[in-house]
Amino acid sequence: MTDARAITDGTRTALITSATVTGSDKSGAFPVLIDAETYDSTLAAARAERDD
């Protein structure tokens, strides 16, 4: 299964997908509005978690 989440700072939007784990949060891919600094750090963390 694939888990998806979306973040936006009002200007940029990112859709982040990853493999799911049983019992993980299934909040969906509706964009969550966050400030630009949090957007940048969240996107950097998602990129760092990639294993390809």
C-alpha angles and dihedrals in degrees: 000000000000126000118208132192131173130209131186137181091198093266105045127040127194128191109206119195130186142159113280130233122214109271095018122145112279097194093142134228100294109136115256113211111231135160120271095254093052090045091055094047093045092050092046091051091049090051091048091054093058114109101196 
